Structures are given as C-alpha cells and as structure tokens.
Amino acid sequence: RAVRHHRRVTDVIYHHPRSSSMTNIRARPLALLQTILLSTSLASSFSSPATFTRHRRAITSRFTTSSSNDGVCENGNMSDSIQVPLLSSQALDDLVEYAVSFSAANGLQVQAPSSSPADAEPDAKKSKTSLPKKTYITAPISLLPQSYPAPLFNKATTLANPFNMLVDKISRDGEFLKETLKDVRGVDEYTGKLLDMYEEIYLGERKGMDWGAHARRADRLGIQRSDYMLHQTDKNGAYALKQVELNTIASSFAGLASSVAKLHSFLTTRMEGSGRLKDFLEENDRCVNGVANESDSPEKGVPESPAMSRLPAAMSVAHDRYCQRFVSDTTKVEPIILFVVQPNETNTVDQRLLEFALWKNHQIPVVRLSLGEIHGKVSLDEGTGRLTIDAEDGGIQQEVTVVYFRAGYAPTDYPSGYNTKDESGIEWLARERLERGHSTKCPSLGYHLAGTKKVQQELARIGVVERFFPRDSGDEAAQVRTAFAGLYSLGADANEQDMQAVKEVLFHGGEGRFVLKPQREGGGYNYYGEQLAEKLKQNCTIVNYGDGEDDKSVQLSPALSEFILMERLFPPQQRAILLRNGQVEGTGMTISELGCFGTIVATHDAEVVHNEYAGFLLRTKFSGVDEGGVASGFATLSSPYLC
C-alpha cells in the first residue's frame, strides 16, 4: 500500500557512506526495502495518504545524505563503517552503551507503534490482561549535547515571563482576536470553530451571556513553550536569538527533555577526565562562537532543566486554588486533574513523567481520557459549573479541577466532524463541555488562539506588542520584540511590506529565504523552497502593466489567508550523532532549536498569581531536513552545552 500511494518515495537519491558516488535508490534493493518498511510503519500513524504525503519528503531524507552527513549506515544500525570525526570508535561504543542503559533506567523512552516488529510476538507471549501489550524503545535522541552560547540561552529563559504575560493579555482581548483571525476563519474550518466557541463562551455572542458564565469565572493555566533558533544575518555577524513559534497547547517533551539533559550531563562529566570528548565538543563550540571557549565558567556544560518540578508546581497552584474556591470539606468527591490525550498516543512516557511528579510532589491524582471518552464520561452541572466523572466500582465521584490538553490541537483530533447541532461531532461537543465548566483550562480557548501563527505575525507589526504592555511596565515589550523574525501577512490585511516579501519569492528567486506556515501544530505542514514558490504561484494573480518589475501587480487569493510567510532562519551547523530505537541512525552536520517552557496562573479578573520560566528542551535534526518535530519523526531530543 505504501508503494501504491507513494511511489515517488523511491525517487530519492541515496549516498552510500563507503562511496563518493551518488546512486539512484532503485538500484539498491536493501535501501529501497528500508524505505518501504519505514513508509509502511509510519503510514499507520497518519490519518490519510494526504497526511503521509506532507511528511514524505522528510521521511525520505532520513535515507538521503549529503557529503556532510558522512556516517549514515545503509542498514540503519551502528557498524564498523560509522566513523565520527574527532571521536574514537571505542568512545562511540561506550557512549551508545551508556545512552541505551541510562534511557532504560530513567524512562527516556517512547512507546513503540503497534505495527512495530517489536510487538509482533507469538500469542503465548502477549499480555494476559485485557489491555494490549505495550513495548517501549529508547526515545530519539542526540548522543551528545550541542554547543549553545550561554548569554543567548539566558536571554531565552528571561523571555518566558513576558511571553506568558503576553498570552494572558491577548486571551482577554476579544476584539483583537476577532479582528486578527477574521480572514483565517473563512478558509480554515478548524481555527474558525475555535473562534466561534471563544465568541460564544467568553464574549456572550449568539448564545447569550449565561452560556459561558461558569467559564468566565474560572482561573487560567498556561504551560507555554517558546521555540527559538540562533540566526546570523550576515556571515561575519554574531548570532541572535529569534523566535520560531510560541506553543500554547500540548507543549510536549518537558519530561523526556529533562532526562536527556541528565543523560548528557552524565556523559560529558563522566568522560571528561579521559579527554575523549574534548576535541568533539570544542569543534562544535567553534562552529557557534568562532573559537573554542577555554574558560572554566560555572555556566559551562549542560544545565539542569527544572521542568519536572516547575510544571507540576504550576498545575498544583491551579489545582489548590480550585479546591479553595469550589470544593468544601464536606463534599464527598475526589479532586483530580484531567489529562486530555489522543486515543493511540505513543508519547505516553513524557506524559506519565508529569503525572507521576504530580503525585509524588503534590499528591494530586490524574485521570487520562480522550475527547471521545470525555463525551461519554464527563458531566457538566449547568447550575454550578462542576465537571465530574461518575464513580465506578463503588468509588467516589471525581471532580475535575484542571483540564490539561495534550490533544485537541489539530483537526485530526476531531474525527467525528464539526457538526455539533445534530450531536454527531462528539469531540467538539466534549471540548465545548470542558470549556464551559469552571475548571481551570490549560489552555483556555483564548490561550489556544493566542498561539496561532496569524496572531504571531500580527504581533510583529509595529506597535502591536506595545498595545498589551503599559508604558510603565518597563522594557517588556522591547524584550519581546527583539525575538521576532520577519513575519508577513498573506490575508486581506497584507501591506506593502508583506507584498514585497511575496514578490521576492515570485520574481527574485527568494523562496529559500522564507517558510510558508499554516495555522497548525504538530509538524509536517510547512512549505519550503520550490514547494513554497509553487504554492504562492498557484494562489496569486499577476497582472503585467509593462516590462519592469514596478509594472507588476500581485493579487493574493483568499485561500492564502490561513498562511503566514516567515523569514527563514539559518542557525549554526554542528556535528551530531543521532540515535533512534537505541541505534545510531547517523552522524553529520545538524541544526538545533531551543524551546523554553513558561508557566502562568491567572485569575478570572486578570490577577497573575504565578509566572515563571519552567525548563527547556533542544531538538536537533540533520541540516538537510526542513521540518523539526520529534513526535512526527523529523528531529531528535538533545540539550544545550553552554559555552
């Protein structure tokens, strides 16, 4: 089936690590078989052939290398053919052994897909319970950390607080959200549905003020992650910190990333005395800073991520506030936090680490349900706003204090469709029910909408960020603005600057300097290079008034309103060794993206009771791969080595 729907997957060019020649993959049966097997196993996690097609280019790139990726094994396993510059074969073997053992001992793992060969066992060996057997494998990781300038890492952490505040302020400005997203809602049904629900519940439109009365007196919890890349505007200039996106829903990998940082701290300090990593780490330092940092600064090395203490702490603040406000000592209920999850989630370990920390540190129980299950099991008391789960097996009723979304961020999480009037769109009905209750949502609809790409683009316009920060609030607006890259509208509000960016792509071969982004999370939806240029050409009308460039007029199709055009960032390339399933996938030049978590708890009337930086992650991928999602198979988890 993978071959029938995706024949073009065999058209990639394969570079054998033992040869300098480029060969067509059709001539290499083993490589072709690997690609088909990869396509078949991954296709099972995609909702349709169209979804798979969006991911195909990055999937095939895992079997495509350039001269810089000189250590990719043909069979995907570590072998004698892997040679890592500045690292001995024995050191590589020791690193892999340590990494795999550490991962097993510390839960640095992901659940293997059900189609994985690891799950294909005889019936006699399968689980004796009614639950399906689950197998866990080492998470996709970079074997060693990546060099990162300490001042820019520190800047990213200090930006967490103002970005948290910005999201909260945007979420309460209904007119701003409506005006900013008015063109998007007409072409993007998913974002339009979110905006409709926001208007009805928080603004009282169409269904009256009583419809969202309980939601409007609920606290708000934000667990955000702002993603950054280092960017060099010219060859001789210093790198600057630029924001890629701001994630306000289902910001993942806090747990696994914390474990990766611990692994990398162990590896670099454990092997420091022998000097076996010195040349490798110093070479990457030079890639970023131009020279190797010889100082003994206390910041040098892999920092500890506080994510597994700070994220649970923020959730505990929200949980305790709910109990103080709404749960009396005489009420016979069990207060719980509800994790909204996908039915076939494989990133369960990352979520479970957070769940276990909530119980260990705060004795708060967690219940995991999908949107479909919530529709049948969670009730809303229209009189009080309480969200409850009926007791089973003689237990007591559970009351939802906090709703934590790890699903619901993409249209595929609502498979029953958008029709809620005839009760068929059960996932949307469940989302609406949760939102209308007085439980604290993470995120609320306002926070969710504040993280859309269109809002990000609008914030980059002159004076917009300043709208949300009063003049006496210090330099918060200026701090935030320094992180913005070039962002351009493709909607009806496109101005002269936006159109100039479009013309750069259409008339001046500038497609390599931009990225075309829709209002989507999860990876695999962006357009790059020739695909970007073709997408614009298909949706632009060009009128020639003469022979010169100034005589050309460009009209944008309304279909482009759901996209923004973003300046493409060019971070430093460093060498890395990437592992998947506990085996070396390859070594080569890579780029990285830093994510900084921030948490905020605010009351219904905008009083901020908690606001802090809450940890980090680093994602690393081969430099020839455009997309950057770990869960979608494009990148690996890593950590910064401060220099």
N, C-alpha and C positions, 0 to 999 in steps of 0.2 A: 504493500500500500504506500509505503514511503517513497518507493521508486516511481510508482504510477503518478502520484500527486506532485512529486518534487524531483523530476528527472534532472533539472538544472543543477541539483546538488552535486552531480558528478562532473560538472564543467569547471570545477576549481582547479587550480594549478598546484601541484604538490612538489615540495622541495625536499629531496632526500638528504638527511643530515650527513651522509657519508659522501655526497657527491655535490659538485658545484653546478651541475646542470639542472635545468628546470624540465620536468616531465609532466605530460598530461596524466591526470589521475586514472583515466580509463585504462592506461597501460599497466596499472599497478593493482592487481586484484585484491591484495590484502588491504591496501589503503581504501579502496572502494568499499570493501566489505565493512571496514570500520565505520566509514561514513554512513552507510545504510543502517548499521546497527545503532549508531548514535541517533540517526534521524528517527528510527522506529521507537527507541526507548524514550526519547524526548517528546516525540509527537503525542504520546499518550497523555502528557501533561498540558497540552494545548487544546483549546476548546474547538478548534476548527482548522482545516487546511490553510485558511487565510491567516489565522494567528501564527501558524507554523511558518508561513512564508515570510512574515515580518522578522522572524528570528533566524531564518535560514542563513543569511549572509554571515552572521556572527558565528553560527554553528560550524559552517564550513571553514571559517577562518581558524578554527581550532585544529584543523588538519592542513592549514596553509601557513607557510612560514616565509620569512624573508632572510636575507643574509645575516641580519642582526639576531634572529631567533635561531641560533645555530645548534641548539641542543634538544630539539623536539624529537622524541623517539617515534619511529614508524609504528611500533606496536603499542604505544601509549604507556609502556612500563619503563621503570628505571633499568638501564642496562649499561654494559661497559662502553657503549657508544656515546653516552652522555658525558660531555666534558664541559665543566663550568670554569670559565676563566677565573683565575685568582683563588681557586678553591680546589683542594686535592680530592681525589676520588674517595679516600678514606674519610675525610671530613664530611663529604656529601653523604656517604653511607651512614655516618654517625648522626648527622642532622636529621635524616629521614627516620631513622630508628627512634631517636628521641621524640620527634614530632608525632609519629603514629602512636607511640606509647603514652605520651602526655595527653594526646587527644582522647584516647580510650579511658585514661584515668580521671580526666577532668571534664568529660562530657562535651568535648569540642567536636561534635558530630551532627549529622543531619540524617533524617530518616530516608532510607533507600526507597526509590519508587517501587510500586507494586510489580512493575514489569522488569525490575532488576533481576539479573541472573542469580543474585544472592538470595532471592525469595523463591526461586524455582527449586524446591526441595520435595522429596517424596512425602506422601500424605502422612506416613508414620512419624515424620519429624515435625509436622506442623503443630500449631498451638492446640492444646486440648480444651481450651476455653472457647466461648462463642466469639471472642474477639479475633480479628485477623492477625496473623503473625507479622511482627514488625522487625525489620533489620536496620541497624544503624551503621553508617560509614563515616569515616573522617570527613569533616567539612572541607570544602575547597579553600585552601589557604596558600599564602606565600610562605616559603620555608624560612625566610629571614625578613626582618623589618626593612622599610625603605627610609632613606635619609630625608629629613624634613627640617627646615630652618626653625629653630626654637622661637624666634620672635614672631613669626607668622602663625605658628601653632598657638602661641599665647594669645595672639590677636583673635583667632577664631574662637577660642574659649570665652574671651571677654565679649564677643558679639552675641553670645547666647541670650543674655538678659534683654538687651534692646530688641532683638528679634522676637523673643517671647512676648514682650510688651506690644510690639507692632501687630502681631497676630491677634492678640486680645482686642486691641483698639479697632482693627479692621472688622472683626467679627460683629461688633456692635454698631457699625455704620452701615445700615441697610441701604441707604441711598447710594453710597459709594459702590457697594457690591452689585446692586441692580444696574447702575449705570455702566460699570466696568464690564459686566458679563452679558449685557443686553444683546450683543451680536452673537456671542457664543451660544446662548440658549437656543437660538433659531436653527443652528446647524449641528449641535451636539446634544442629543437627547438626554444623555446621562447627566451632564452638567445642568441642563435645563430642568431636569427633575429635582436635583438637589436645590436649585434656586427656588423652584416652586414651593417645595416643602419649607424652606427657610422663610419665605414670604408669609406663608400661611401660619406657621408656628410662632415665629418671632416678631413678625410685623402685623399680624392680625388680618392679613388680606384674604379676601374671598370667603373664608370660613368663620370670621369673627374673632374677637379677642379672647373668648373663652377657650377656643381650640388649643391654644398654646400657653394657657395661663400657668400650668404647672412647670413647663419647661423654662419659662422666663424667670422663675424664682429659683432655678437650680444653679449650683456652682458650676464653673467650667474648669476642666483639667486639660492642659496641653502637654503632650510629650512630642516635642518637635525635633527635627534633625535638619540642620542647615549644612548642605554639601558644598564643598569648595574645591577648586583646583588652583594650583600655582600657575601664573600666566606671565609670560615675558613678551612685552610689546615690541621689543627690538632685540637684536642679537647681543648687544652689549649692555642691555639694561638689566636691572635687578628684577627678581620675580616679585609679583604682587599677589595678594590673596583675592580671588574672585569667586563669587557665589554661582554655583551651577543651578541649584534649586533649593527650595525650602519645603520640606515634607511635614505635613501637619496631621497625617493619618497613617496608622500602621507603620510607624518608623521602626524598622526592624534591625536585628543583629546586634543589639546592645549587649546581650548575654554572650553570644559567641565571640564578638569582638573583644570583650573583656578577657576572655580566655585566651584569645590569640595574643594579646598584649602580654599576658603572663607567660605564655609559651616563649615568645620572642625575648622577653626579659631573662628567662631562664637560659635560653640557648646562648645569648650574647654574653652573659656573665659567666656561665658555666665553662664556655670555651675561650673566654678572654685570656686566661692565664697561659694557654698554649700558643696564643697568637695566630691560630689557624683561620680566624675570620677577619683579621686586621686588614689585609690587603683588599678583600672584597668590600668591606664596609667603607674604607677610605676612598675607594674608587667611586662608590655611589655618592659619597659626600662631595667629591669633586664635581660630579655631574650636576649637583644642585648649587653649590656655592663657588665653584671655580677652583677652590683649593680645599684640601683636607683640613678639618678642624683638629688641631693637636691639643687644644685646651682640655683641662680637667674640670670643666664647668659641672656643677652639681646637676644641671639640667640635661647633660649629655646622656644619651641612652634612651631606652623605651620607657615612657611614662606609664603610670598605672591609671587605668580607666576606672572612675568611680561609679560607672553606670549601674552596676548591680546593687549598689547601696542607695544611690540617689533616685533612680526611677521608682523603686518600691517606696522610698520615703515620700515622694510626691503623691503617689497613689494612696499612701497611708494618711496623709494630710487630708486629702479629699474624702476618704472613707470615714475618718474620725469626725470631720465636720458634718457629714451627712447624719451620722449616728447622733451627734449632739443636737441637730436640728429636728430630726424626724423620727427617731427611734426612742421610745420611752423605756424605762427599766421594767415596766410591767408587760411590755409587748413580747409575746412568745414567738419570736422569729429569729432566724439566723442571718445576720447581715453578711452579704457576700459581694465580691467583685465579679462581674460577668465579663469573661473574655469572649468576644465575638470572633469566631475563627472560620476558616474555609473548610468545607467537608473533607477534602482529601489533602490537607496540609502536610507537607513534608518537613517544614522548618519548625517542627514541634519542640525540639530541644531548646532552641532560643527562647521560645515562649515559656517552656516549663522552667527554665532557669529563673525567669522573672516570677513565676508562680511560686516556686519553692522559696525564693528570697522573701516574698510577701509573708509566707507562713513562718519562716524561721525568724525573721526580724520583727514582724508585727502581728503574728498570729491571725492573719486575715485569710480566710478561705476563698478559693477561686472556683468558679463553675465555667466550663467551656461549652459553648453551643454555637452552631451555625445559624445563619439568618433563617434558614428553613425550619430548624428546630425551635428557634425562638418564636416563630409564628404559632407553633402548636403548644408551647410550654410556658411562655411568659405572659402574664396577665397585667393589664393596666387598670388600676382603680380610678375611674373617671372622677370620683369625688375627692380623693386625696392626692392622686398623682403617684401612688406607690406602684412600683414594678415588682412583681412577686413570681416565684416559681413554686408550684404546688408540691407539697410533700409527697414522697414516695416511700413505700415500705414502712409506714408508721412514723416517719421522721417529721420534724417540724418544718413549717413553711420558711422558705428562704426569701429575703428581701434584697433587692439589688441596690447597692449604694453607689457603685461606679460602673459604667458601661465602657469597656476598653475595646476599641475596634482594632482587630488585626485582620479584618476582612471588610468588604464593602467599598473598597477604593477603586474598583473597576467595574465596568458593565457586566463582565463575566460572573461577578458575584451575585447577580440578579437574574438567574436563568429563566425564571417564570415570566419575565417580561415586565412592561411598565404599566399595564392596566390594573389599577387598584380599585376602580369603580365597580368592577364585577367580581372583586375578591380573588382574581387569578394571579396577580403579581405579588405572591406571598412574601418574597424577600423585601420588596419595597414597603409592604404593609408592616413587616416586622421592624424595619428601620424607622418608619414613622412612629410606631408604637413606642419604641425605645426613646425616641427624641421627645415625645410629648410628655413622658414621665418626669418626675422631679429628681431622678437620679442624676448624678454628675456624669456628663458625657465626655469621653476622651477619644475623638474630638466632638464638640458640638457641630452642628451644621455650619455655623458661622466660621469656626476654626477651619473646618474642612475646605470651605470655599476660599478662605484667605490663602490657602496653599496652592490654588490653581495657577497655571502658567500665565494666564491672562492678567491676573492680579499682580504677579511678579513683574510682568512687563510694564504695567501701568505705574507701579511704584517707582520704576526707573525714570519716569518723566520728571522734569524739573518742577520742584515744589510739591510733589505729591506726598513723599515721605514726611515732609515738614508739616503737612496737614494733620498728622497724627501725633506729633510731639510738640508741646507748647514751647515757646521761646525760652521759658525759664527752666527747661528740663536739662540744660547743659548741652553737650555736643552729641547726644544720642543719634539724632537724625544724620549728622555728618559722618559718624562712625558707620552707620548702616550704609549710607550712600557710597562710601569708599569700596564696598564689597561688590557693587553691582557691575556686571559686564554690560556690553551693548545689547539692548533688548528693543525689538521693533514690532510694532503692531501690523497685522495684515487684515484688520477689520475696517469698518466704515470710518473709524476714528483715525486711520493712518494719516500721519502728517508728512511734511516734505522730507524730514529726516528718515522716516520709515520707508518712504518710496525710493529714496536714494539707495538704501540698503538692498531693496528689491532689484533695482536697476544694476547694482553691482553684480548680482547673480546672473541676471538675464543678458546683459550686454558686455560685461567686462570679465567674465570667467571667474567670478568671485565665489563660486559655490563651495570652495574649500575653506572659506573663511567664516562660514555660518553653519548653524544647525537649525532645522525646521522641527518645532516641537508642538505636539497636540496637548490637549488637557487630559493627560493620562499619567498614571503611576504604574510602576512595575517593570519598566524596561522593555525595549523591543519595538517602540512605536515611532522613534525619531527618524528623520530623513537627513542623509549626508551626501555630499559630493554630487555625482551625476543624478542620483535619485531625487535629491533636493531640487536641482535645476529643472528636472523633468516635471516634478510636481508643480512648481511655480509656472512653468510654461503652459501646462495643461489648464491652469486656473487663472491665467492672466490674458487680457486682451490688449494687444499692442497696436497702436494707431500711429502711422507714419505721416507726418506733415511735411517732411523734407528729407534731406540726405544726412543731416547732422544728428548727433546724439541728443541735442537740445530740441530736436524736432520730433521726438518720440514720446508718446503718451502711453502710460500703463494704467489699465483699469483692473482692479482686483475682483475676482469672483467672490460672492458671499460665502462659498464653501471654504475659503481660506480663513474665515473668521475664527474657527476653532483652533488655529495655529498661531504661534508667535515665531518670529525669526530671532535667533540669538547669535551673538558673536561667538565664534568657535575659540575655545581656549587651548593653549599649547603649553602644557606642563613639561618639566624636565623629564627626560628618559633615563631610567636607571635599570641596571640588570637585576633580574629576579629569577627565582626558581619556584615554579608553581606546582602545587600538588592537588590532585583530585583523586578521591577514593583511596587516599593513603599512598599514592604512587606519583612519581614525578611525571607531570604532564609535559614539561619542557622548561627550557631556560632561554632567556632572551631579553631584549630591551622592553621595558614596560613603562606605563604611566599610572599615576595614582590619584585618588580622590578622597579628601578628608571629610568626614562627617562629624559634626559636633551636636550632641544632644542637649536640649534645654527643657526644663520643666517649669510650668506655671500653674498656680491655682488662684482663681479669681472668683469673687462673689458675684451674685446676680446683678449687683449695682456697681460693678467695676472696681471694687476694692481688691488689690493684689495682696494675698496672704502668703504667697510662696513664689519665688522666682530665682532660678539658679541654673548655672551650667551643670550638666549631668553626665558627662562622659564623651567618648569618641569612638569612631571606627575609621579604618583606612581600607579602601578597596583598590586592588591592583589588577591590571589586565595587560596583556600584550599590546604594544603600541599600535598594532595594525587593526585592533578591534574597536569599533565605534561605540557600541553600547557598553553600559557599565554595571548592570545588575548582577548580584551574586546569585539570588534565587532563580533568576532566569538563565543562568549558565554562562554569563559573559565574563565575570570577574571572580577574583578570589579575595578572601579576607586577609588583611595584613595589619601592620601597625607602624606608627612613625618612630624612627630612630632620630631623636632630636640632636641637632648639630649646630 
